[in-house]
Amino acid sequence: MRKMKYSEYLNKKSLYIRERARSGGKRTASSRIRDEKERDLLVSLDKARLRKWAKSGKLVYLGPRKYRFSP
């Protein structure tokens, strides 16, 4: 684990809080552009995760756009 002085931590935290206040508290989307292979891979991994949750009963589909997730 990286060590940091508490005063440095407070300084970075205050800068972060000021920046969030300037942006109106809204999160911005990532500006990183993904190539087609990476995007397809991430989609397939997400689909596999959803299938695994549905098979184990963690994810229950209630309708076309409704579902319930229970950890």
N, CA, C, O and CB atoms as a CASP TS submission, in Angstrom:
PFRMAT TS
TARGET T0000
AUTHOR 0000-0000-0000
METHOD Language model
MODEL 1
PARENT N/A
ATOM      1  N   MET     1       0.840  -1.175   0.000  1.00  0.00           N
ATOM      2  CA  MET     1       0.000   0.000   0.000  1.00  0.00           C
ATOM      3  C   MET     1       0.885   1.237   0.000  1.00  0.00           C
ATOM      4  O   MET     1       1.889   1.306   0.709  1.00  0.00           O
ATOM      5  CB  MET     1      -0.956  -0.001   1.212  1.00  0.00           C
ATOM      6  N   ARG     2       0.492   2.207  -0.807  1.00  0.00           N
ATOM      7  CA  ARG     2       1.272   3.421  -0.932  1.00  0.00           C
ATOM      8  C   ARG     2       1.072   4.292   0.294  1.00  0.00           C
ATOM      9  O   ARG     2      -0.049   4.420   0.788  1.00  0.00           O
ATOM     10  CB  ARG     2       0.891   4.182  -2.204  1.00  0.00           C
ATOM     11  N   LYS     3       2.148   4.894   0.793  1.00  0.00           N
ATOM     12  CA  LYS     3       2.065   5.773   1.958  1.00  0.00           C
ATOM     13  C   LYS     3       1.979   7.215   1.486  1.00  0.00           C
ATOM     14  O   LYS     3       2.575   7.601   0.481  1.00  0.00           O
ATOM     15  CB  LYS     3       3.285   5.575   2.899  1.00  0.00           C
ATOM     16  N   MET     4       1.224   7.994   2.235  1.00  0.00           N
ATOM     17  CA  MET     4       1.036   9.389   1.884  1.00  0.00           C
ATOM     18  C   MET     4       0.929  10.191   3.168  1.00  0.00           C
ATOM     19  O   MET     4       0.367   9.726   4.159  1.00  0.00           O
ATOM     20  CB  MET     4      -0.221   9.585   0.991  1.00  0.00           C
ATOM     21  N   LYS     5       1.475  11.403   3.141  1.00  0.00           N
ATOM     22  CA  LYS     5       1.338  12.273   4.301  1.00  0.00           C
ATOM     23  C   LYS     5      -0.104  12.754   4.378  1.00  0.00           C
ATOM     24  O   LYS     5      -0.757  12.990   3.361  1.00  0.00           O
ATOM     25  CB  LYS     5       2.327  13.475   4.225  1.00  0.00           C
ATOM     26  N   TYR     6      -0.578  12.891   5.601  1.00  0.00           N
ATOM     27  CA  TYR     6      -1.964  13.293   5.805  1.00  0.00           C
ATOM     28  C   TYR     6      -2.231  14.682   5.221  1.00  0.00           C
ATOM     29  O   TYR     6      -3.305  14.925   4.672  1.00  0.00           O
ATOM     30  CB  TYR     6      -2.306  13.274   7.297  1.00  0.00           C
ATOM     31  N   SER     7      -1.273  15.581   5.335  1.00  0.00           N
ATOM     32  CA  SER     7      -1.458  16.934   4.796  1.00  0.00           C
ATOM     33  C   SER     7      -1.592  16.895   3.272  1.00  0.00           C
ATOM     34  O   SER     7      -2.384  17.646   2.703  1.00  0.00           O
ATOM     35  CB  SER     7      -0.277  17.846   5.205  1.00  0.00           C
ATOM     36  N   GLU     8      -0.828  16.031   2.609  1.00  0.00           N
ATOM     37  CA  GLU     8      -0.945  15.885   1.155  1.00  0.00           C
ATOM     38  C   GLU     8      -2.318  15.324   0.786  1.00  0.00           C
ATOM     39  O   GLU     8      -2.931  15.744  -0.195  1.00  0.00           O
ATOM     40  CB  GLU     8       0.174  14.967   0.608  1.00  0.00           C
ATOM     41  N   TYR     9      -2.786  14.372   1.586  1.00  0.00           N
ATOM     42  CA  TYR     9      -4.095  13.774   1.350  1.00  0.00           C
ATOM     43  C   TYR     9      -5.193  14.836   1.445  1.00  0.00           C
ATOM     44  O   TYR     9      -6.075  14.904   0.589  1.00  0.00           O
ATOM     45  CB  TYR     9      -4.359  12.636   2.359  1.00  0.00           C
ATOM     46  N   LEU    10      -5.132  15.664   2.492  1.00  0.00           N
ATOM     47  CA  LEU    10      -6.138  16.708   2.656  1.00  0.00           C
ATOM     48  C   LEU    10      -6.093  17.706   1.507  1.00  0.00           C
ATOM     49  O   LEU    10      -7.138  18.178   1.058  1.00  0.00           O
ATOM     50  CB  LEU    10      -5.940  17.430   3.984  1.00  0.00           C
ATOM     51  N   ASN    11      -4.912  18.030   1.032  1.00  0.00           N
ATOM     52  CA  ASN    11      -4.768  18.962  -0.077  1.00  0.00           C
ATOM     53  C   ASN    11      -5.393  18.386  -1.345  1.00  0.00           C
ATOM     54  O   ASN    11      -6.150  19.070  -2.034  1.00  0.00           O
ATOM     55  CB  ASN    11      -3.287  19.292  -0.313  1.00  0.00           C
ATOM     56  N   LYS    12      -5.078  17.136  -1.648  1.00  0.00           N
ATOM     57  CA  LYS    12      -5.644  16.501  -2.839  1.00  0.00           C
ATOM     58  C   LYS    12      -7.162  16.374  -2.734  1.00  0.00           C
ATOM     59  O   LYS    12      -7.880  16.560  -3.716  1.00  0.00           O
ATOM     60  CB  LYS    12      -5.018  15.121  -3.051  1.00  0.00           C
ATOM     61  N   LYS    13      -7.641  16.055  -1.528  1.00  0.00           N
ATOM     62  CA  LYS    13      -9.070  15.908  -1.313  1.00  0.00           C
ATOM     63  C   LYS    13      -9.783  17.243  -1.536  1.00  0.00           C
ATOM     64  O   LYS    13     -10.845  17.285  -2.157  1.00  0.00           O
ATOM     65  CB  LYS    13      -9.349  15.378   0.101  1.00  0.00           C
ATOM     66  N   SER    14      -9.202  18.327  -1.031  1.00  0.00           N
ATOM     67  CA  SER    14      -9.842  19.633  -1.199  1.00  0.00           C
ATOM     68  C   SER    14      -9.846  20.044  -2.667  1.00  0.00           C
ATOM     69  O   SER    14     -10.818  20.639  -3.132  1.00  0.00           O
ATOM     70  CB  SER    14      -9.127  20.700  -0.351  1.00  0.00           C
ATOM     71  N   LEU    15      -8.777  19.737  -3.406  1.00  0.00           N
ATOM     72  CA  LEU    15      -8.749  20.039  -4.836  1.00  0.00           C
ATOM     73  C   LEU    15      -9.823  19.250  -5.574  1.00  0.00           C
ATOM     74  O   LEU    15     -10.479  19.774  -6.474  1.00  0.00           O
ATOM     75  CB  LEU    15      -7.365  19.729  -5.424  1.00  0.00           C
ATOM     76  N   TYR    16      -9.997  18.002  -5.196  1.00  0.00           N
ATOM     77  CA  TYR    16     -11.004  17.144  -5.809  1.00  0.00           C
ATOM     78  C   TYR    16     -12.402  17.688  -5.534  1.00  0.00           C
ATOM     79  O   TYR    16     -13.240  17.737  -6.434  1.00  0.00           O
ATOM     80  CB  TYR    16     -10.878  15.701  -5.288  1.00  0.00           C
ATOM     81  N   ILE    17     -12.654  18.094  -4.295  1.00  0.00           N
ATOM     82  CA  ILE    17     -13.969  18.605  -3.922  1.00  0.00           C
ATOM     83  C   ILE    17     -14.275  19.887  -4.681  1.00  0.00           C
ATOM     84  O   ILE    17     -15.399  20.083  -5.144  1.00  0.00           O
ATOM     85  CB  ILE    17     -14.045  18.851  -2.408  1.00  0.00           C
ATOM     86  N   ARG    18     -13.272  20.769  -4.812  1.00  0.00           N
ATOM     87  CA  ARG    18     -13.486  22.012  -5.561  1.00  0.00           C
ATOM     88  C   ARG    18     -13.788  21.725  -7.024  1.00  0.00           C
ATOM     89  O   ARG    18     -14.657  22.364  -7.618  1.00  0.00           O
ATOM     90  CB  ARG    18     -12.259  22.924  -5.449  1.00  0.00           C
ATOM     91  N   GLU    19     -13.085  20.779  -7.601  1.00  0.00           N
ATOM     92  CA  GLU    19     -13.306  20.433  -9.007  1.00  0.00           C
ATOM     93  C   GLU    19     -14.705  19.851  -9.212  1.00  0.00           C
ATOM     94  O   GLU    19     -15.369  20.161 -10.201  1.00  0.00           O
ATOM     95  CB  GLU    19     -12.241  19.431  -9.489  1.00  0.00           C
ATOM     96  N   ARG    20     -15.148  19.016  -8.285  1.00  0.00           N
ATOM     97  CA  ARG    20     -16.502  18.452  -8.370  1.00  0.00           C
ATOM     98  C   ARG    20     -17.556  19.554  -8.262  1.00  0.00           C
ATOM     99  O   ARG    20     -18.577  19.523  -8.950  1.00  0.00           O
ATOM    100  CB  ARG    20     -16.720  17.399  -7.259  1.00  0.00           C
ATOM    101  N   ALA    21     -17.291  20.535  -7.383  1.00  0.00           N
ATOM    102  CA  ALA    21     -18.240  21.641  -7.220  1.00  0.00           C
ATOM    103  C   ALA    21     -18.315  22.472  -8.498  1.00  0.00           C
ATOM    104  O   ALA    21     -19.398  22.911  -8.887  1.00  0.00           O
ATOM    105  CB  ALA    21     -17.837  22.533  -6.025  1.00  0.00           C
ATOM    106  N   ARG    22     -17.178  22.692  -9.151  1.00  0.00           N
ATOM    107  CA  ARG    22     -17.158  23.456 -10.396  1.00  0.00           C
ATOM    108  C   ARG    22     -17.942  22.752 -11.497  1.00  0.00           C
ATOM    109  O   ARG    22     -18.585  23.398 -12.324  1.00  0.00           O
ATOM    110  CB  ARG    22     -15.724  23.689 -10.849  1.00  0.00           C
ATOM    111  N   SER    23     -17.882  21.435 -11.500  1.00  0.00           N
ATOM    112  CA  SER    23     -18.568  20.675 -12.541  1.00  0.00           C
ATOM    113  C   SER    23     -20.042  20.476 -12.228  1.00  0.00           C
ATOM    114  O   SER    23     -20.758  19.836 -12.998  1.00  0.00           O
ATOM    115  CB  SER    23     -17.901  19.331 -12.730  1.00  0.00           C
ATOM    116  N   GLY    24     -20.497  21.008 -11.121  1.00  0.00           N
ATOM    117  CA  GLY    24     -21.898  20.871 -10.753  1.00  0.00           C
ATOM    118  C   GLY    24     -22.201  19.541 -10.095  1.00  0.00           C
ATOM    119  O   GLY    24     -23.370  19.195  -9.925  1.00  0.00           O
ATOM    120  N   GLY    25     -21.187  18.792  -9.722  1.00  0.00           N
ATOM    121  CA  GLY    25     -21.376  17.507  -9.062  1.00  0.00           C
ATOM    122  C   GLY    25     -21.745  16.382 -10.001  1.00  0.00           C
ATOM    123  O   GLY    25     -21.994  15.259  -9.562  1.00  0.00           O
ATOM    124  N   LYS    26     -21.783  16.673 -11.289  1.00  0.00           N
ATOM    125  CA  LYS    26     -22.155  15.645 -12.253  1.00  0.00           C
ATOM    126  C   LYS    26     -20.921  14.886 -12.707  1.00  0.00           C
ATOM    127  O   LYS    26     -19.847  15.462 -12.879  1.00  0.00           O
ATOM    128  CB  LYS    26     -22.878  16.263 -13.459  1.00  0.00           C
ATOM    129  N   ARG    27     -21.088  13.602 -12.896  1.00  0.00           N
ATOM    130  CA  ARG    27     -19.997  12.777 -13.393  1.00  0.00           C
ATOM    131  C   ARG    27     -19.907  12.930 -14.894  1.00  0.00           C
ATOM    132  O   ARG    27     -20.922  13.032 -15.583  1.00  0.00           O
ATOM    133  CB  ARG    27     -20.192  11.296 -13.004  1.00  0.00           C
ATOM    134  N   THR    28     -18.709  12.945 -15.385  1.00  0.00           N
ATOM    135  CA  THR    28     -18.517  13.041 -16.824  1.00  0.00           C
ATOM    136  C   THR    28     -18.184  11.663 -17.382  1.00  0.00           C
ATOM    137  O   THR    28     -17.608  10.823 -16.692  1.00  0.00           O
ATOM    138  CB  THR    28     -17.402  14.057 -17.168  1.00  0.00           C
ATOM    139  N   ALA    29     -18.547  11.449 -18.609  1.00  0.00           N
ATOM    140  CA  ALA    29     -18.263  10.174 -19.255  1.00  0.00           C
ATOM    141  C   ALA    29     -16.774  10.072 -19.550  1.00  0.00           C
ATOM    142  O   ALA    29     -16.087  11.081 -19.710  1.00  0.00           O
ATOM    143  CB  ALA    29     -19.089  10.016 -20.552  1.00  0.00           C
ATOM    144  N   SER    30     -16.304   8.875 -19.618  1.00  0.00           N
ATOM    145  CA  SER    30     -14.907   8.650 -19.950  1.00  0.00           C
ATOM    146  C   SER    30     -14.640   9.098 -21.376  1.00  0.00           C
ATOM    147  O   SER    30     -15.445   8.861 -22.277  1.00  0.00           O
ATOM    148  CB  SER    30     -14.532   7.170 -19.767  1.00  0.00           C
ATOM    149  N   SER    31     -13.510   9.743 -21.567  1.00  0.00           N
ATOM    150  CA  SER    31     -13.195  10.241 -22.905  1.00  0.00           C
ATOM    151  C   SER    31     -12.351   9.245 -23.696  1.00  0.00           C
ATOM    152  O   SER    31     -11.980   9.497 -24.843  1.00  0.00           O
ATOM    153  CB  SER    31     -12.466  11.575 -22.809  1.00  0.00           C
ATOM    154  N   ARG    32     -12.056   8.113 -23.065  1.00  0.00           N
ATOM    155  CA  ARG    32     -11.229   7.117 -23.738  1.00  0.00           C
ATOM    156  C   ARG    32     -12.042   6.401 -24.817  1.00  0.00           C
ATOM    157  O   ARG    32     -13.127   5.886 -24.543  1.00  0.00           O
ATOM    158  CB  ARG    32     -10.666   6.099 -22.720  1.00  0.00           C
ATOM    159  N   ILE    33     -11.535   6.370 -26.002  1.00  0.00           N
ATOM    160  CA  ILE    33     -12.213   5.703 -27.105  1.00  0.00           C
ATOM    161  C   ILE    33     -11.719   4.264 -27.182  1.00  0.00           C
ATOM    162  O   ILE    33     -10.516   4.008 -27.232  1.00  0.00           O
ATOM    163  CB  ILE    33     -11.971   6.450 -28.449  1.00  0.00           C
ATOM    164  N   ARG    34     -12.662   3.334 -27.191  1.00  0.00           N
ATOM    165  CA  ARG    34     -12.294   1.920 -27.267  1.00  0.00           C
ATOM    166  C   ARG    34     -12.400   1.445 -28.711  1.00  0.00           C
ATOM    167  O   ARG    34     -13.264   1.880 -29.473  1.00  0.00           O
ATOM    168  CB  ARG    34     -13.197   1.060 -26.340  1.00  0.00           C
ATOM    169  N   ASP    35     -11.500   0.545 -29.057  1.00  0.00           N
ATOM    170  CA  ASP    35     -11.582  -0.001 -30.415  1.00  0.00           C
ATOM    171  C   ASP    35     -12.685  -1.067 -30.458  1.00  0.00           C
ATOM    172  O   ASP    35     -13.207  -1.475 -29.420  1.00  0.00           O
ATOM    173  CB  ASP    35     -10.204  -0.606 -30.863  1.00  0.00           C
ATOM    174  N   GLU    36     -13.022  -1.497 -31.639  1.00  0.00           N
ATOM    175  CA  GLU    36     -14.153  -2.398 -31.830  1.00  0.00           C
ATOM    176  C   GLU    36     -13.948  -3.739 -31.138  1.00  0.00           C
ATOM    177  O   GLU    36     -14.890  -4.287 -30.566  1.00  0.00           O
ATOM    178  CB  GLU    36     -14.395  -2.618 -33.306  1.00  0.00           C
ATOM    179  N   LYS    37     -12.728  -4.277 -31.180  1.00  0.00           N
ATOM    180  CA  LYS    37     -12.454  -5.573 -30.540  1.00  0.00           C
ATOM    181  C   LYS    37     -12.663  -5.484 -29.029  1.00  0.00           C
ATOM    182  O   LYS    37     -13.279  -6.362 -28.425  1.00  0.00           O
ATOM    183  CB  LYS    37     -11.011  -6.039 -30.849  1.00  0.00           C
ATOM    184  N   GLU    38     -12.142  -4.410 -28.426  1.00  0.00           N
ATOM    185  CA  GLU    38     -12.258  -4.258 -26.980  1.00  0.00           C
ATOM    186  C   GLU    38     -13.730  -4.088 -26.583  1.00  0.00           C
ATOM    187  O   GLU    38     -14.176  -4.668 -25.592  1.00  0.00           O
ATOM    188  CB  GLU    38     -11.421  -3.051 -26.492  1.00  0.00           C
ATOM    189  N   ARG    39     -14.473  -3.306 -27.342  1.00  0.00           N
ATOM    190  CA  ARG    39     -15.888  -3.084 -27.058  1.00  0.00           C
ATOM    191  C   ARG    39     -16.666  -4.397 -27.161  1.00  0.00           C
ATOM    192  O   ARG    39     -17.499  -4.688 -26.303  1.00  0.00           O
ATOM    193  CB  ARG    39     -16.475  -2.034 -28.025  1.00  0.00           C
ATOM    194  N   ASP    40     -16.402  -5.187 -28.198  1.00  0.00           N
ATOM    195  CA  ASP    40     -17.075  -6.476 -28.360  1.00  0.00           C
ATOM    196  C   ASP    40     -16.733  -7.431 -27.226  1.00  0.00           C
ATOM    197  O   ASP    40     -17.596  -8.163 -26.743  1.00  0.00           O
ATOM    198  CB  ASP    40     -16.701  -7.104 -29.696  1.00  0.00           C
ATOM    199  N   LEU    41     -15.483  -7.422 -26.805  1.00  0.00           N
ATOM    200  CA  LEU    41     -15.060  -8.282 -25.709  1.00  0.00           C
ATOM    201  C   LEU    41     -15.774  -7.898 -24.414  1.00  0.00           C
ATOM    202  O   LEU    41     -16.240  -8.773 -23.683  1.00  0.00           O
ATOM    203  CB  LEU    41     -13.540  -8.203 -25.523  1.00  0.00           C
ATOM    204  N   LEU    42     -15.864  -6.598 -24.123  1.00  0.00           N
ATOM    205  CA  LEU    42     -16.540  -6.154 -22.908  1.00  0.00           C
ATOM    206  C   LEU    42     -18.028  -6.512 -22.932  1.00  0.00           C
ATOM    207  O   LEU    42     -18.588  -6.897 -21.905  1.00  0.00           O
ATOM    208  CB  LEU    42     -16.368  -4.645 -22.732  1.00  0.00           C
ATOM    209  N   VAL    43     -18.661  -6.391 -24.081  1.00  0.00           N
ATOM    210  CA  VAL    43     -20.074  -6.749 -24.199  1.00  0.00           C
ATOM    211  C   VAL    43     -20.259  -8.242 -23.976  1.00  0.00           C
ATOM    212  O   VAL    43     -21.190  -8.651 -23.282  1.00  0.00           O
ATOM    213  CB  VAL    43     -20.627  -6.340 -25.578  1.00  0.00           C
ATOM    214  N   SER    44     -19.396  -9.055 -24.549  1.00  0.00           N
ATOM    215  CA  SER    44     -19.517 -10.510 -24.372  1.00  0.00           C
ATOM    216  C   SER    44     -19.269 -10.914 -22.918  1.00  0.00           C
ATOM    217  O   SER    44     -19.923 -11.825 -22.411  1.00  0.00           O
ATOM    218  CB  SER    44     -18.528 -11.246 -25.295  1.00  0.00           C
ATOM    219  N   LEU    45     -18.332 -10.245 -22.246  1.00  0.00           N
ATOM    220  CA  LEU    45     -18.092 -10.535 -20.828  1.00  0.00           C
ATOM    221  C   LEU    45     -19.299 -10.143 -19.983  1.00  0.00           C
ATOM    222  O   LEU    45     -19.665 -10.865 -19.056  1.00  0.00           O
ATOM    223  CB  LEU    45     -16.837  -9.796 -20.330  1.00  0.00           C
ATOM    224  N   ASP    46     -19.923  -9.001 -20.296  1.00  0.00           N
ATOM    225  CA  ASP    46     -21.130  -8.589 -19.575  1.00  0.00           C
ATOM    226  C   ASP    46     -22.265  -9.591 -19.779  1.00  0.00           C
ATOM    227  O   ASP    46     -22.962  -9.942 -18.828  1.00  0.00           O
ATOM    228  CB  ASP    46     -21.574  -7.194 -20.033  1.00  0.00           C
ATOM    229  N   LYS    47     -22.449 -10.048 -21.010  1.00  0.00           N
ATOM    230  CA  LYS    47     -23.506 -11.018 -21.287  1.00  0.00           C
ATOM    231  C   LYS    47     -23.256 -12.327 -20.546  1.00  0.00           C
ATOM    232  O   LYS    47     -24.186 -12.933 -20.014  1.00  0.00           O
ATOM    233  CB  LYS    47     -23.612 -11.279 -22.794  1.00  0.00           C
ATOM    234  N   ALA    48     -22.000 -12.759 -20.511  1.00  0.00           N
ATOM    235  CA  ALA    48     -21.661 -13.996 -19.798  1.00  0.00           C
ATOM    236  C   ALA    48     -21.938 -13.841 -18.307  1.00  0.00           C
ATOM    237  O   ALA    48     -22.436 -14.773 -17.675  1.00  0.00           O
ATOM    238  CB  ALA    48     -20.179 -14.374 -20.030  1.00  0.00           C
ATOM    239  N   ARG    49     -21.625 -12.679 -17.735  1.00  0.00           N
ATOM    240  CA  ARG    49     -21.875 -12.433 -16.325  1.00  0.00           C
ATOM    241  C   ARG    49     -23.379 -12.469 -16.036  1.00  0.00           C
ATOM    242  O   ARG    49     -23.804 -13.052 -15.038  1.00  0.00           O
ATOM    243  CB  ARG    49     -21.275 -11.079 -15.900  1.00  0.00           C
ATOM    244  N   LEU    50     -24.184 -11.849 -16.904  1.00  0.00           N
ATOM    245  CA  LEU    50     -25.631 -11.860 -16.715  1.00  0.00           C
ATOM    246  C   LEU    50     -26.199 -13.275 -16.807  1.00  0.00           C
ATOM    247  O   LEU    50     -27.069 -13.654 -16.023  1.00  0.00           O
ATOM    248  CB  LEU    50     -26.303 -10.961 -17.747  1.00  0.00           C
ATOM    249  N   ARG    51     -25.696 -14.060 -17.777  1.00  0.00           N
ATOM    250  CA  ARG    51     -26.161 -15.457 -17.903  1.00  0.00           C
ATOM    251  C   ARG    51     -25.811 -16.256 -16.645  1.00  0.00           C
ATOM    252  O   ARG    51     -26.622 -17.051 -16.171  1.00  0.00           O
ATOM    253  CB  ARG    51     -25.530 -16.134 -19.156  1.00  0.00           C
ATOM    254  N   LYS    52     -24.622 -16.049 -16.111  1.00  0.00           N
ATOM    255  CA  LYS    52     -24.190 -16.750 -14.905  1.00  0.00           C
ATOM    256  C   LYS    52     -25.077 -16.390 -13.722  1.00  0.00           C
ATOM    257  O   LYS    52     -25.463 -17.265 -12.947  1.00  0.00           O
ATOM    258  CB  LYS    52     -22.728 -16.421 -14.588  1.00  0.00           C
ATOM    259  N   TRP    53     -25.407 -15.094 -13.574  1.00  0.00           N
ATOM    260  CA  TRP    53     -26.268 -14.659 -12.480  1.00  0.00           C
ATOM    261  C   TRP    53     -27.673 -15.218 -12.641  1.00  0.00           C
ATOM    262  O   TRP    53     -28.299 -15.615 -11.659  1.00  0.00           O
ATOM    263  CB  TRP    53     -26.313 -13.134 -12.407  1.00  0.00           C
ATOM    264  N   ALA    54     -28.179 -15.251 -13.884  1.00  0.00           N
ATOM    265  CA  ALA    54     -29.523 -15.781 -14.128  1.00  0.00           C
ATOM    266  C   ALA    54     -29.564 -17.278 -13.819  1.00  0.00           C
ATOM    267  O   ALA    54     -30.538 -17.773 -13.252  1.00  0.00           O
ATOM    268  CB  ALA    54     -29.956 -15.520 -15.593  1.00  0.00           C
ATOM    269  N   LYS    55     -28.512 -17.987 -14.191  1.00  0.00           N
ATOM    270  CA  LYS    55     -28.451 -19.437 -13.954  1.00  0.00           C
ATOM    271  C   LYS    55     -28.389 -19.748 -12.461  1.00  0.00           C
ATOM    272  O   LYS    55     -28.989 -20.719 -12.002  1.00  0.00           O
ATOM    273  CB  LYS    55     -27.232 -20.048 -14.668  1.00  0.00           C
ATOM    274  N   SER    56     -27.661 -18.918 -11.701  1.00  0.00           N
ATOM    275  CA  SER    56     -27.521 -19.167 -10.265  1.00  0.00           C
ATOM    276  C   SER    56     -28.703 -18.629  -9.461  1.00  0.00           C
ATOM    277  O   SER    56     -28.817 -18.920  -8.270  1.00  0.00           O
ATOM    278  CB  SER    56     -26.236 -18.545  -9.756  1.00  0.00           C
ATOM    279  N   GLY    57     -29.584 -17.848 -10.093  1.00  0.00           N
ATOM    280  CA  GLY    57     -30.751 -17.325  -9.397  1.00  0.00           C
ATOM    281  C   GLY    57     -30.560 -15.949  -8.790  1.00  0.00           C
ATOM    282  O   GLY    57     -31.478 -15.417  -8.165  1.00  0.00           O
ATOM    283  N   LYS    58     -29.398 -15.370  -8.961  1.00  0.00           N
ATOM    284  CA  LYS    58     -29.166 -14.031  -8.437  1.00  0.00           C
ATOM    285  C   LYS    58     -29.931 -12.975  -9.226  1.00  0.00           C
ATOM    286  O   LYS    58     -30.345 -11.955  -8.675  1.00  0.00           O
ATOM    287  CB  LYS    58     -27.683 -13.714  -8.451  1.00  0.00           C
ATOM    288  N   LEU    59     -30.110 -13.223 -10.499  1.00  0.00           N
ATOM    289  CA  LEU    59     -30.800 -12.283 -11.369  1.00  0.00           C
ATOM    290  C   LEU    59     -32.076 -12.937 -11.873  1.00  0.00           C
ATOM    291  O   LEU    59     -32.045 -14.002 -12.488  1.00  0.00           O
ATOM    292  CB  LEU    59     -29.895 -11.841 -12.553  1.00  0.00           C
ATOM    293  N   VAL    60     -33.200 -12.279 -11.601  1.00  0.00           N
ATOM    294  CA  VAL    60     -34.502 -12.803 -12.023  1.00  0.00           C
ATOM    295  C   VAL    60     -35.115 -11.790 -12.981  1.00  0.00           C
ATOM    296  O   VAL    60     -35.299 -10.625 -12.630  1.00  0.00           O
ATOM    297  CB  VAL    60     -35.451 -13.073 -10.789  1.00  0.00           C
ATOM    298  N   TYR    61     -35.431 -12.241 -14.192  1.00  0.00           N
ATOM    299  CA  TYR    61     -36.059 -11.374 -15.184  1.00  0.00           C
ATOM    300  C   TYR    61     -37.553 -11.336 -14.926  1.00  0.00           C
ATOM    301  O   TYR    61     -38.213 -12.375 -14.932  1.00  0.00           O
ATOM    302  CB  TYR    61     -35.761 -11.859 -16.626  1.00  0.00           C
ATOM    303  N   LEU    62     -38.096 -10.130 -14.698  1.00  0.00           N
ATOM    304  CA  LEU    62     -39.514  -9.958 -14.417  1.00  0.00           C
ATOM    305  C   LEU    62     -40.289  -9.549 -15.658  1.00  0.00           C
ATOM    306  O   LEU    62     -41.508  -9.712 -15.709  1.00  0.00           O
ATOM    307  CB  LEU    62     -39.710  -8.930 -13.325  1.00  0.00           C
ATOM    308  N   GLY    63     -39.606  -9.026 -16.646  1.00  0.00           N
ATOM    309  CA  GLY    63     -40.240  -8.574 -17.875  1.00  0.00           C
ATOM    310  C   GLY    63     -39.166  -8.154 -18.859  1.00  0.00           C
ATOM    311  O   GLY    63     -37.980  -8.353 -18.596  1.00  0.00           O
ATOM    312  N   PRO    64     -39.558  -7.571 -19.993  1.00  0.00           N
ATOM    313  CA  PRO    64     -38.572  -7.207 -21.001  1.00  0.00           C
ATOM    314  C   PRO    64     -37.529  -6.199 -20.498  1.00  0.00           C
ATOM    315  O   PRO    64     -36.361  -6.272 -20.880  1.00  0.00           O
ATOM    316  CB  PRO    64     -39.274  -6.643 -22.202  1.00  0.00           C
ATOM    317  N   ARG    65     -37.950  -5.268 -19.649  1.00  0.00           N
ATOM    318  CA  ARG    65     -37.004  -4.272 -19.130  1.00  0.00           C
ATOM    319  C   ARG    65     -36.986  -4.232 -17.611  1.00  0.00           C
ATOM    320  O   ARG    65     -36.514  -3.262 -17.018  1.00  0.00           O
ATOM    321  CB  ARG    65     -37.345  -2.895 -19.668  1.00  0.00           C
ATOM    322  N   LYS    66     -37.493  -5.267 -16.989  1.00  0.00           N
ATOM    323  CA  LYS    66     -37.548  -5.318 -15.525  1.00  0.00           C
ATOM    324  C   LYS    66     -36.861  -6.572 -15.044  1.00  0.00           C
ATOM    325  O   LYS    66     -37.015  -7.653 -15.612  1.00  0.00           O
ATOM    326  CB  LYS    66     -39.005  -5.271 -15.015  1.00  0.00           C
ATOM    327  N   TYR    67     -36.093  -6.400 -13.975  1.00  0.00           N
ATOM    328  CA  TYR    67     -35.412  -7.539 -13.388  1.00  0.00           C
ATOM    329  C   TYR    67     -35.154  -7.247 -11.913  1.00  0.00           C
ATOM    330  O   TYR    67     -35.254  -6.102 -11.471  1.00  0.00           O
ATOM    331  CB  TYR    67     -34.085  -7.848 -14.139  1.00  0.00           C
ATOM    332  N   ARG    68     -34.821  -8.291 -11.159  1.00  0.00           N
ATOM    333  CA  ARG    68     -34.514  -8.163  -9.755  1.00  0.00           C
ATOM    334  C   ARG    68     -33.168  -8.851  -9.516  1.00  0.00           C
ATOM    335  O   ARG    68     -32.948  -9.977  -9.961  1.00  0.00           O
ATOM    336  CB  ARG    68     -35.647  -8.778  -8.863  1.00  0.00           C
ATOM    337  N   PHE    69     -32.294  -8.174  -8.824  1.00  0.00           N
ATOM    338  CA  PHE    69     -30.979  -8.728  -8.491  1.00  0.00           C
ATOM    339  C   PHE    69     -30.892  -8.876  -6.986  1.00  0.00           C
ATOM    340  O   PHE    69     -31.113  -7.917  -6.247  1.00  0.00           O
ATOM    341  CB  PHE    69     -29.824  -7.827  -9.030  1.00  0.00           C
ATOM    342  N   SER    70     -30.571 -10.069  -6.536  1.00  0.00           N
ATOM    343  CA  SER    70     -30.404 -10.301  -5.101  1.00  0.00           C
ATOM    344  C   SER    70     -29.045 -10.943  -4.865  1.00  0.00           C
ATOM    345  O   SER    70     -28.807 -12.077  -5.280  1.00  0.00           O
ATOM    346  CB  SER    70     -31.549 -11.199  -4.534  1.00  0.00           C
ATOM    347  N   PRO    71     -28.166 -10.223  -4.205  1.00  0.00           N
ATOM    348  CA  PRO    71     -26.791 -10.741  -3.995  1.00  0.00           C
ATOM    349  C   PRO    71     -26.690 -11.937  -3.142  1.00  0.00           C
ATOM    350  O   PRO    71     -25.590 -12.440  -2.910  1.00  0.00           O
ATOM    351  CB  PRO    71     -25.953  -9.717  -3.409  1.00  0.00           C
TER
END
